Amino acid sequence: MKPSLYAHPFASFCQKVLIALYENGTDFTYRKIGPEDPAAMSELMALWPLKKFPVLVDAGHTYLESSIIIEHLAIRHPGAVQLIPKDPETALETRMLDRFFDNYVMTPMQRIVADFMRASPARASLDMLNNIWIPFKDDVEITQPEAIYRTRGRLERFRGCDNVLENMVITPDEKLASCCGLTFEHIPEMKIGDARRVRLREMYDGQLEDFLKIWIRVEGPEKIFDFATRKDPGLPFPDGATHPCQTCAALFLNPRVRAILAAHYLEKVPEVMFRYQMMRSLERRSDPSFAPASDGTPPAPAGGPPRVGFGS
């Protein structure tokens, strides 16, 4: 039976073991800690109550800690790449460097990040949440607890999305997108440019010409969708959404909604722009990390009021 690795792709010590496995093409089962393998975390907890990863299970034995796992792979699953030198002196030096980087580089670095998250006033309300599964297609039916659904009856609970203009995602090939990245492959209009060709400031400022994004920032996608249904009562509200990104995708990807918003958005421009400017003013006054506003409000886009915008 091939070995099974319980690991998280973002954990540096897990990446260390993955490098060893991939370098020699070792056949293994990747038990990825995350929503794609819900049972992996409970199995890991049964194997190792401290809930640390990586953990390797091989031939009925459990191996803990990245360095020990690599030593085991070098013995039981050798390949073209020699993971531990044969020469005892060289092997000792290799192990010394391994412990140095683990104990005095990676561990302190992780402690600095953890201390900042705990102690920073800006992170005082930080909480660890279990995110829900977000389906963007109708090919599989997924049932969630009833309280999670973002129905029209709960409309007053929902607020503006503070991700759409505050966060930007950058890909390995230096493409940028608005928002948190969940909709990167689903809403092409969230892609705002190429960092190799356009300055970041230009791409960020260019979003302010897109009224729909400002509207989402102020009111959130659910209330915008509600506005569209009031203009077209035959348009169904997406009561099956469990996350605001699903409703946001519907705003951009549903041609009927796009047509309604394009026809009626000017009714909302004065109110939304006023509220947006008030939000920005209050944020600058209350958050010292904000740079001082240079001229008060940003200049209005040339050619009249902001367009309804479906991306740049």
Residue frames relative to the residue before (quaternion, step in Angstrom):
aa qw qx qy qz dx dy dz
M 1.0000 0.0000 0.0000 0.0000 0.00 0.00 0.00
K 0.4374 -0.7117 0.4829 0.2627 3.58 -0.90 0.90
P 0.5816 -0.6086 0.4049 0.3571 3.61 -1.10 0.63
S 0.2620 -0.7395 0.6001 0.1561 3.56 -1.26 0.56
L 0.1626 -0.7851 0.5934 0.0709 3.56 -0.89 0.99
Y 0.1880 -0.7455 0.6325 0.0937 3.56 -0.84 1.06
A 0.2351 0.7863 -0.5202 0.2365 3.56 -0.38 1.23
H 0.3106 -0.7039 0.6005 0.2178 3.52 -1.36 0.33
P 0.5029 -0.7048 0.4020 0.2979 3.62 -0.74 0.99
F 0.6910 0.4778 -0.2950 0.4552 3.64 1.13 -0.45
A 0.5803 0.5969 -0.3751 0.4076 3.61 1.25 -0.19
S 0.4741 -0.7131 0.4379 0.2737 3.58 -0.70 1.09
F 0.6627 0.4946 -0.3243 0.4594 3.60 0.96 -0.75
C 0.6115 0.5199 -0.3508 0.4825 3.61 1.15 -0.50
Q 0.6244 0.5318 -0.3356 0.4633 3.58 1.02 -0.76
K 0.5933 0.5798 -0.3512 0.4342 3.56 1.08 -0.73
V 0.6921 0.4488 -0.2702 0.4966 3.59 0.93 -0.89
L 0.6269 0.5424 -0.3418 0.4427 3.58 0.99 -0.78
I 0.6062 0.5472 -0.3546 0.4554 3.60 1.03 -0.74
A 0.6630 0.5069 -0.3076 0.4569 3.57 0.91 -0.92
L 0.6656 0.4996 -0.3044 0.4634 3.59 0.95 -0.82
Y 0.7105 0.4634 -0.2685 0.4565 3.56 0.83 -0.97
E 0.5981 0.5881 -0.3673 0.4018 3.61 1.03 -0.70
N 0.7734 0.3050 -0.1712 0.5287 3.57 1.02 -0.77
G 0.4654 -0.7026 0.4384 0.3124 3.58 1.22 0.18
T 0.2290 0.8018 -0.5202 0.1843 3.58 1.11 0.67
D 0.3788 -0.7168 0.5410 0.2235 3.56 -0.85 0.98
F 0.1780 0.7859 -0.5701 0.1600 3.59 -0.63 1.09
T 0.4238 -0.6582 0.5531 0.2849 3.55 -1.33 0.28
Y 0.2461 -0.7799 0.5635 0.1164 3.55 -0.68 1.15
R 0.1042 -0.7808 0.6154 0.0289 3.58 -0.41 1.25
K 0.1309 -0.8456 0.5167 0.0300 3.52 0.16 1.34
I 0.3791 -0.7139 0.5444 0.2243 3.57 -0.78 1.05
G 0.5311 0.6024 -0.4390 0.4029 3.57 -0.44 1.20
P 0.7407 -0.4458 0.2715 0.4231 3.57 -1.30 0.11
E 0.6121 0.5700 -0.3661 0.4080 3.60 1.12 -0.51
D 0.7644 0.1715 -0.1195 0.6100 3.63 1.26 -0.33
P 0.1556 -0.8560 0.4835 0.0961 3.62 0.45 1.19
A 0.6759 0.5111 -0.3041 0.4353 3.61 1.05 -0.67
A 0.5104 0.6918 -0.4179 0.2937 3.60 1.16 -0.46
M 0.6895 0.4918 -0.3015 0.4380 3.61 0.84 -0.92
S 0.6563 0.4962 -0.3249 0.4663 3.61 0.94 -0.79
E 0.6363 0.5106 -0.3304 0.4745 3.61 1.04 -0.71
L 0.6361 0.5245 -0.3297 0.4600 3.59 0.98 -0.82
M 0.6474 0.5244 -0.3204 0.4508 3.61 0.97 -0.86
A 0.6416 0.5090 -0.3201 0.4763 3.59 1.08 -0.69
L 0.6758 0.4881 -0.2871 0.4718 3.57 1.08 -0.73
W 0.8067 0.0460 0.0545 0.5867 3.57 1.00 -0.90
P 0.3050 -0.8199 0.4533 0.1711 3.61 0.05 1.32
L 0.6016 0.5634 -0.3711 0.4276 3.62 1.14 -0.41
K 0.3440 -0.7964 0.4433 0.2255 3.57 1.37 -0.10
K 0.4114 0.6788 -0.4981 0.3490 3.58 1.05 0.75
F 0.0887 -0.7759 0.6194 0.0810 3.54 -1.17 0.55
P 0.5156 -0.0525 -0.8445 -0.1354 1.53 -2.45 0.80
V 0.1399 -0.7239 0.6659 0.1141 3.49 -1.43 0.37
L 0.1431 -0.7838 0.6007 0.0654 3.57 -0.92 0.94
V 0.1200 -0.7531 0.6434 0.0672 3.56 -1.02 0.90
D 0.1119 0.7959 -0.5792 0.1363 3.55 -0.67 1.14
A 0.8505 -0.0533 -0.0132 0.5231 3.56 -0.79 1.12
G 0.7437 -0.4305 0.2241 0.4597 3.59 0.95 0.88
H 0.6608 0.4727 -0.3086 0.4947 3.60 1.26 -0.06
T 0.3034 -0.7453 0.5710 0.1627 3.55 -1.15 0.73
Y 0.1027 -0.7936 0.5993 0.0199 3.56 -0.88 1.02
L 0.1778 -0.7977 0.5744 0.0450 3.54 -0.86 1.11
E 0.7909 0.3200 -0.2592 0.4526 3.54 -1.34 0.45
S 0.5500 -0.6801 0.3866 0.2924 3.54 -0.81 1.11
S 0.6716 0.5015 -0.3184 0.4428 3.62 0.87 -0.87
I 0.6536 0.4987 -0.3172 0.4728 3.61 0.99 -0.81
I 0.6272 0.5358 -0.3374 0.4536 3.58 1.00 -0.77
I 0.6624 0.4957 -0.3091 0.4689 3.59 0.94 -0.85
E 0.6146 0.5314 -0.3429 0.4715 3.60 1.04 -0.76
H 0.6483 0.5143 -0.3116 0.4670 3.59 0.98 -0.85
L 0.6560 0.5088 -0.3183 0.4577 3.59 0.92 -0.88
A 0.6350 0.5389 -0.3317 0.4431 3.59 1.01 -0.78
I 0.6994 0.4556 -0.2627 0.4840 3.59 1.10 -0.73
R 0.8067 0.3363 -0.1466 0.4633 3.58 0.73 -1.10
H 0.7907 0.1898 -0.0984 0.5737 3.59 1.15 -0.50
P 0.0556 0.8273 -0.5564 0.0540 3.61 0.65 1.05
G 0.0619 -0.7955 0.6021 0.0265 3.53 -1.22 0.51
A 0.7886 -0.3080 0.2214 0.4840 3.55 -1.24 -0.37
V 0.7152 0.3856 -0.2372 0.5325 3.58 1.10 -0.68
Q 0.2971 -0.7593 0.5557 0.1622 3.56 -0.72 1.10
L 0.3122 -0.8015 0.4855 0.1565 3.56 -0.37 1.25
I 0.7685 0.1641 -0.0873 0.6123 3.58 1.08 -0.76
P 0.4700 -0.6893 0.4593 0.3050 3.65 -0.69 0.96
K 0.5146 -0.6493 0.4688 0.3062 3.56 -1.12 0.69
D 0.6297 0.5366 -0.3420 0.4457 3.56 1.02 -0.75
P 0.4835 -0.7096 0.4195 0.2944 3.64 -0.61 1.07
E 0.6622 0.5057 -0.3186 0.4519 3.60 0.93 -0.83
T 0.6680 0.4847 -0.2967 0.4804 3.57 0.95 -0.89
A 0.6295 0.5313 -0.3310 0.4603 3.57 1.04 -0.78
L 0.6363 0.5277 -0.3240 0.4601 3.58 1.02 -0.80
E 0.6544 0.5012 -0.3102 0.4736 3.58 0.98 -0.85
T 0.6227 0.5390 -0.3316 0.4602 3.58 1.06 -0.77
R 0.6747 0.4847 -0.2952 0.4719 3.58 0.93 -0.89
M 0.6166 0.5423 -0.3449 0.4547 3.58 1.06 -0.71
L 0.6660 0.4839 -0.3051 0.4788 3.60 0.91 -0.86
D 0.6079 0.5583 -0.3443 0.4474 3.58 1.05 -0.78
R 0.7016 0.4492 -0.2777 0.4784 3.59 0.84 -0.97
F 0.6043 0.5628 -0.3604 0.4339 3.60 1.06 -0.71
F 0.7225 0.4388 -0.2641 0.4644 3.59 0.74 -1.02
D 0.6424 0.5118 -0.3386 0.4590 3.60 1.03 -0.67
N 0.7761 0.4021 -0.1960 0.4445 3.57 0.76 -1.09
Y 0.8136 0.3031 -0.1246 0.4803 3.58 0.96 -0.83
V 0.6983 0.3769 -0.2807 0.5400 3.60 1.27 0.02
M 0.7798 0.3627 -0.2123 0.4641 3.58 0.43 -1.20
T 0.6791 0.4977 -0.3144 0.4385 3.63 0.82 -0.92
P 0.6775 0.4565 -0.3208 0.4793 3.68 0.82 -0.81
M 0.6224 0.5408 -0.3546 0.4409 3.59 1.00 -0.72
Q 0.6659 0.4849 -0.3051 0.4779 3.58 0.94 -0.84
R 0.6329 0.5337 -0.3364 0.4488 3.61 1.07 -0.70
I 0.6183 0.5424 -0.3434 0.4534 3.59 1.03 -0.77
V 0.6645 0.4949 -0.3027 0.4710 3.58 0.91 -0.92
A 0.6702 0.5003 -0.3053 0.4553 3.60 0.90 -0.92
D 0.6515 0.5118 -0.3199 0.4597 3.61 0.96 -0.84
F 0.6369 0.5245 -0.3320 0.4571 3.57 1.01 -0.79
M 0.6691 0.5063 -0.3049 0.4506 3.56 0.92 -0.90
R 0.6839 0.4739 -0.2923 0.4714 3.59 1.08 -0.69
A 0.8024 0.3781 -0.1604 0.4330 3.59 0.83 -1.05
S 0.5849 0.6141 -0.3921 0.3565 3.61 1.04 -0.59
P 0.4924 -0.6551 0.4773 0.3172 3.62 -0.88 0.88
A 0.6319 0.5440 -0.3327 0.4405 3.57 1.12 -0.67
R 0.7328 0.3750 -0.2220 0.5226 3.59 1.26 -0.37
A 0.2836 0.8132 -0.4805 0.1655 3.57 1.28 0.25
S 0.7627 0.3623 -0.2024 0.4961 3.59 1.01 -0.71
L 0.3464 0.7581 -0.4905 0.2543 3.60 1.25 0.30
D 0.0215 -0.7920 0.6094 -0.0291 3.54 -0.91 0.95
M 0.3870 -0.6754 0.5639 0.2758 3.55 -1.19 0.48
L 0.0629 -0.8157 0.5749 -0.0138 3.56 -0.65 1.14
N 0.3625 -0.6674 0.5946 0.2639 3.54 -1.21 0.53
N 0.2895 -0.7774 0.5297 0.1765 3.58 -0.43 1.16
I 0.4502 -0.6766 0.5134 0.2755 3.52 -1.21 0.49
W 0.5663 -0.5725 0.4604 0.3735 3.55 -1.28 0.35
I 0.1718 -0.8078 0.5605 0.0614 3.57 -0.78 1.04
P 0.1305 -0.8005 0.5797 0.0783 3.62 -0.29 1.16
F 0.1855 -0.7860 0.5809 0.1012 3.58 -0.91 0.92
K 0.7228 0.3356 -0.2283 0.5593 3.59 1.28 -0.08
D 0.4567 -0.7004 0.4886 0.2492 3.56 -1.24 0.47
D 0.4152 0.7443 -0.4513 0.2646 3.58 1.21 0.27
V 0.7682 0.2036 -0.1352 0.5917 3.60 1.23 -0.36
E 0.3347 -0.7370 0.5498 0.2060 3.57 -0.90 0.91
I 0.0422 -0.7937 0.6064 -0.0211 3.56 -0.74 1.13
T 0.1902 -0.7953 0.5694 0.0843 3.57 -0.72 1.08
Q 0.1183 -0.7844 0.6079 0.0341 3.55 -0.90 1.02
P 0.6466 -0.4756 0.3947 0.4472 3.62 -1.23 0.22
E 0.6002 -0.6258 0.3580 0.3464 3.59 -0.89 0.93
A 0.6476 0.5546 -0.3279 0.4068 3.60 0.98 -0.79
I 0.6086 0.5814 -0.3506 0.4106 3.60 1.20 -0.42
Y 0.6110 0.6020 -0.3671 0.3598 3.60 1.02 -0.72
R 0.3371 -0.7524 0.5422 0.1620 3.54 -0.93 1.04
T 0.0212 0.8543 -0.5148 0.0683 3.53 0.45 1.29
R 0.6731 -0.4920 0.3694 0.4103 3.55 -1.31 0.32
G 0.6272 0.5611 -0.3353 0.4235 3.59 1.07 -0.68
R 0.7108 0.4029 -0.2482 0.5204 3.59 1.26 -0.35
L 0.2460 0.8388 -0.4666 0.1349 3.55 1.30 0.26
E 0.6780 0.5219 -0.3077 0.4163 3.59 0.91 -0.84
R 0.5801 0.5840 -0.3792 0.4227 3.60 1.21 -0.29
F 0.6838 0.5394 -0.2836 0.4012 3.54 1.08 -0.74
R 0.1966 -0.7837 0.5852 0.0683 3.53 -1.09 0.85
G 0.6979 -0.4387 0.3486 0.4462 3.53 -1.32 0.01
C 0.4917 -0.6587 0.4901 0.2903 3.54 -1.19 0.59
D 0.2142 -0.8110 0.5326 0.1130 3.59 -0.50 1.14
N 0.5423 0.6053 -0.4090 0.4150 3.58 1.25 0.36
V 0.6375 0.6218 -0.3464 0.2950 3.55 0.90 -0.97
L 0.7919 0.2235 -0.1488 0.5485 3.64 0.96 -0.67
E 0.6479 0.5431 -0.3189 0.4285 3.59 1.23 -0.23
N 0.7603 0.3074 -0.1695 0.5465 3.59 1.13 -0.60
M 0.0567 -0.7576 0.6457 0.0768 3.51 -1.27 0.50
V 0.2806 -0.7454 0.5872 0.1444 3.53 -1.09 0.83
I 0.0906 -0.7781 0.6182 0.0643 3.58 -1.01 0.80
T 0.3266 -0.7545 0.5441 0.1673 3.56 -0.88 0.99
P 0.6817 -0.4817 0.3332 0.4385 3.63 -1.19 0.24
D 0.7150 0.3955 -0.2684 0.5102 3.62 1.13 -0.49
E 0.5809 -0.6707 0.3279 0.3243 3.55 1.25 0.70
K 0.3944 0.6561 -0.5288 0.3666 3.57 1.04 0.81
L 0.2351 -0.7917 0.5530 0.1101 3.56 -0.97 0.88
A 0.0463 -0.7822 0.6209 0.0221 3.52 -1.20 0.64
S 0.5150 -0.6016 0.5081 0.3387 3.53 -1.25 0.53
C 0.7705 0.4088 -0.2736 0.4054 3.53 -1.39 0.19
C 0.7233 -0.4836 0.3212 0.3740 3.53 -1.38 -0.08
G 0.6073 -0.5914 0.3472 0.4012 3.59 1.22 -0.20
L 0.4992 0.6702 -0.4366 0.3332 3.63 1.18 -0.30
T 0.7639 0.3661 -0.1909 0.4959 3.57 1.02 -0.78
F 0.2850 0.8179 -0.4768 0.1496 3.59 1.28 0.11
E 0.7655 0.3462 -0.1894 0.5081 3.59 0.89 -0.91
H 0.6801 0.5010 -0.2883 0.4509 3.60 1.23 -0.06
I 0.7666 0.2324 -0.1419 0.5815 3.61 1.12 -0.57
P 0.2793 -0.7976 0.5065 0.1710 3.62 -0.03 1.22
E 0.6326 0.5710 -0.3388 0.3986 3.58 1.06 -0.71
M 0.5783 0.5741 -0.3874 0.4313 3.61 1.22 -0.21
K 0.5737 0.5666 -0.3865 0.4477 3.59 1.24 -0.28
I 0.1419 -0.8620 0.4857 0.0313 3.58 -0.49 1.18
G 0.8201 -0.2523 0.1292 0.4970 3.62 1.09 0.01
D 0.5047 -0.6235 0.5231 0.2878 3.50 -1.44 -0.02
A 0.3928 -0.7547 0.4791 0.2160 3.58 -0.54 1.19
R 0.6106 0.5537 -0.3630 0.4346 3.60 1.18 -0.30
R 0.7565 0.3694 -0.1910 0.5047 3.57 1.23 -0.42
V 0.7867 0.2187 -0.1025 0.5681 3.59 1.12 -0.62
R 0.5151 -0.6485 0.4629 0.3160 3.58 -0.99 0.82
L 0.6022 -0.5862 0.4020 0.3635 3.56 -1.10 0.72
R 0.6450 0.5312 -0.3314 0.4381 3.58 0.91 -0.86
E 0.6493 0.5149 -0.3224 0.4577 3.59 0.97 -0.80
M 0.6663 0.4909 -0.3105 0.4675 3.57 0.97 -0.84
Y 0.6523 0.5074 -0.3265 0.4588 3.58 0.95 -0.83
D 0.6872 0.4803 -0.2911 0.4608 3.60 0.82 -0.96
G 0.5986 0.5908 -0.3587 0.4049 3.58 1.10 -0.65
Q 0.5730 0.5984 -0.3806 0.4107 3.59 1.17 -0.49
L 0.6312 0.5641 -0.3335 0.4150 3.58 1.11 -0.63
E 0.5944 0.5239 -0.3781 0.4787 3.57 1.27 0.03
D 0.6299 0.5135 -0.3213 0.4862 3.56 1.31 -0.10
F 0.2908 -0.8108 0.4805 0.1649 3.57 -0.06 1.28
L 0.6135 0.5651 -0.3691 0.4099 3.60 0.99 -0.72
K 0.6507 0.5034 -0.3263 0.4654 3.60 0.99 -0.75
I 0.6318 0.5074 -0.3344 0.4812 3.60 1.01 -0.74
W 0.6325 0.5365 -0.3150 0.4613 3.57 1.02 -0.83
I 0.6449 0.5048 -0.3112 0.4821 3.58 0.99 -0.85
R 0.6334 0.5343 -0.3271 0.4543 3.59 1.01 -0.81
V 0.7206 0.4560 -0.2481 0.4596 3.59 0.94 -0.89
E 0.8416 0.2150 -0.0745 0.4898 3.60 0.72 -1.05
G 0.4444 -0.6813 0.4719 0.3403 3.57 1.10 -0.55
P 0.6260 -0.5982 0.3470 0.3604 3.60 -1.07 0.65
E 0.6165 0.5706 -0.3677 0.3990 3.62 1.00 -0.69
K 0.6974 0.4613 -0.2862 0.4678 3.59 0.88 -0.89
I 0.6058 0.5269 -0.3589 0.4761 3.59 1.13 -0.54
F 0.6435 0.5030 -0.3241 0.4773 3.57 0.98 -0.82
D 0.6215 0.5354 -0.3394 0.4602 3.58 1.04 -0.74
F 0.6069 0.5468 -0.3399 0.4659 3.58 1.06 -0.77
A 0.6632 0.5034 -0.3029 0.4637 3.59 0.96 -0.90
T 0.6707 0.4906 -0.3172 0.4570 3.62 0.94 -0.78
R 0.6280 0.5153 -0.3529 0.4642 3.60 1.12 -0.50
K 0.6434 0.4838 -0.3200 0.4996 3.59 1.17 -0.46
D 0.7740 0.1294 -0.0660 0.6163 3.56 1.17 -0.62
P 0.2420 -0.8258 0.4909 0.1359 3.63 0.11 1.27
G 0.6282 0.5451 -0.3469 0.4335 3.58 1.15 -0.36
L 0.5612 0.5976 -0.3877 0.4214 3.59 1.28 -0.16
P 0.3357 -0.7658 0.5058 0.2121 3.64 -0.58 1.04
F 0.4248 -0.6739 0.5445 0.2624 3.55 -1.07 0.79
P 0.4518 -0.7179 0.4538 0.2731 3.65 -0.88 0.86
D 0.0612 -0.8402 0.5388 -0.0006 3.58 0.43 1.24
G 0.6299 0.5593 -0.3400 0.4182 3.60 1.18 -0.34
A 0.4892 0.6698 -0.4363 0.3489 3.60 1.26 -0.02
T 0.1940 -0.7854 0.5786 0.1034 3.55 -1.03 0.80
H 0.7578 0.2283 -0.1266 0.5980 3.58 1.32 -0.07
P 0.5696 -0.6217 0.4011 0.3581 3.62 -0.96 0.75
C 0.5913 0.5844 -0.3762 0.4090 3.61 1.09 -0.56
Q 0.6016 0.5462 -0.3652 0.4542 3.59 1.11 -0.57
T 0.6713 0.4762 -0.2970 0.4842 3.58 0.93 -0.90
C 0.6182 0.5427 -0.3407 0.4552 3.58 1.03 -0.75
A 0.6370 0.5198 -0.3260 0.4667 3.59 0.98 -0.83
A 0.6391 0.5272 -0.3299 0.4526 3.60 1.02 -0.77
L 0.6052 0.5591 -0.3597 0.4379 3.60 1.05 -0.70
F 0.7441 0.4221 -0.2170 0.4702 3.55 0.93 -0.95
L 0.7785 0.4099 -0.1858 0.4374 3.57 0.92 -0.92
N 0.6297 0.5154 -0.3412 0.4706 3.61 1.21 -0.29
P 0.3789 -0.7609 0.4705 0.2368 3.65 -0.35 1.17
R 0.6228 0.5510 -0.3424 0.4373 3.58 1.05 -0.70
V 0.6554 0.4913 -0.3044 0.4863 3.58 0.99 -0.84
R 0.6320 0.5397 -0.3334 0.4451 3.58 0.93 -0.85
A 0.6679 0.5044 -0.3065 0.4534 3.57 0.91 -0.90
I 0.6468 0.5155 -0.3233 0.4598 3.60 0.97 -0.82
L 0.6823 0.4830 -0.2950 0.4628 3.59 0.86 -0.94
A 0.6386 0.5257 -0.3316 0.4537 3.59 0.99 -0.78
A 0.6891 0.4882 -0.2783 0.4576 3.58 1.07 -0.74
H 0.8226 0.2861 -0.1040 0.4802 3.61 1.02 -0.74
Y 0.4285 0.7508 -0.4496 0.2249 3.63 1.19 -0.14
L 0.5845 0.6055 -0.3832 0.3806 3.60 1.07 -0.63
E 0.5632 0.5990 -0.3855 0.4188 3.59 1.18 -0.46
K 0.7400 0.4252 -0.2179 0.4733 3.57 1.12 -0.67
V 0.4659 0.7253 -0.4329 0.2638 3.60 1.19 -0.43
P 0.6960 0.4740 -0.3303 0.4263 3.70 0.61 -0.94
E 0.6880 0.4845 -0.2918 0.4548 3.59 0.83 -0.97
V 0.6946 0.4841 -0.2882 0.4474 3.58 0.81 -1.02
M 0.6776 0.4848 -0.3108 0.4574 3.61 0.85 -0.86
F 0.6197 0.5285 -0.3471 0.4650 3.61 1.03 -0.71
R 0.6843 0.4819 -0.2915 0.4633 3.58 0.88 -0.95
Y 0.6301 0.5345 -0.3371 0.4513 3.57 1.04 -0.74
Q 0.6707 0.4896 -0.3046 0.4665 3.59 0.90 -0.87
M 0.6278 0.5197 -0.3337 0.4738 3.59 1.06 -0.69
M 0.6282 0.5315 -0.3301 0.4624 3.59 0.99 -0.82
R 0.6810 0.4913 -0.2972 0.4543 3.55 0.86 -0.96
S 0.6413 0.5265 -0.3278 0.4519 3.59 0.98 -0.80
L 0.6743 0.4887 -0.2957 0.4681 3.58 0.92 -0.89
E 0.6326 0.5289 -0.3350 0.4559 3.59 1.03 -0.75
R 0.6634 0.5017 -0.3102 0.4604 3.57 0.95 -0.84
R 0.6711 0.5019 -0.3039 0.4533 3.58 1.01 -0.75
S 0.7659 0.4091 -0.1982 0.4547 3.59 0.96 -0.86
D 0.7491 0.3536 -0.1985 0.5239 3.59 1.15 -0.47
P 0.3351 -0.7810 0.4880 0.1993 3.63 -0.40 1.17
S 0.5855 0.5870 -0.3841 0.4064 3.60 1.19 -0.30
F 0.5626 0.5853 -0.3957 0.4292 3.59 1.25 -0.25
A 0.4314 -0.6622 0.5434 0.2830 3.55 -1.01 0.80
P 0.5772 -0.5891 0.4159 0.3831 3.61 -1.05 0.64
A 0.4972 -0.6355 0.4978 0.3179 3.53 -1.07 0.73
S 0.3998 -0.7483 0.4798 0.2235 3.56 -0.80 0.98
D 0.8324 0.0656 -0.0030 0.5502 3.58 0.74 -0.99
G 0.6575 -0.4825 0.3292 0.4759 3.58 1.08 0.51
T 0.8201 -0.1210 0.1259 0.5449 3.56 -0.34 -1.20
P 0.5394 -0.6084 0.4557 0.3622 3.59 -1.10 0.57
P 0.5799 -0.6024 0.4068 0.3678 3.59 -1.06 0.64
A 0.5236 -0.6175 0.4836 0.3327 3.54 -1.12 0.66
P 0.5569 -0.6090 0.4369 0.3580 3.58 -1.01 0.71
A 0.5585 -0.6052 0.4466 0.3498 3.55 -1.10 0.68
G 0.7652 0.3797 -0.2684 0.4452 3.54 -1.11 0.68
G 0.7427 -0.4184 0.2323 0.4684 3.59 1.13 0.51
P 0.7915 -0.3054 0.2090 0.4863 3.59 -1.22 -0.39
P 0.6590 -0.5095 0.3526 0.4263 3.58 -1.19 0.41
R 0.4709 -0.6530 0.5071 0.3076 3.56 -1.05 0.72
V 0.6193 -0.5394 0.3880 0.4183 3.56 -1.18 0.41
G 0.2374 -0.8491 0.4529 0.1322 3.56 1.17 -0.52
F 0.0873 0.7349 -0.6707 0.0490 3.48 -0.94 0.98
G 0.7871 -0.2321 0.0915 0.5641 3.52 0.81 1.12
S 0.5987 -0.5858 0.4241 0.3443 3.48 -1.35 0.34
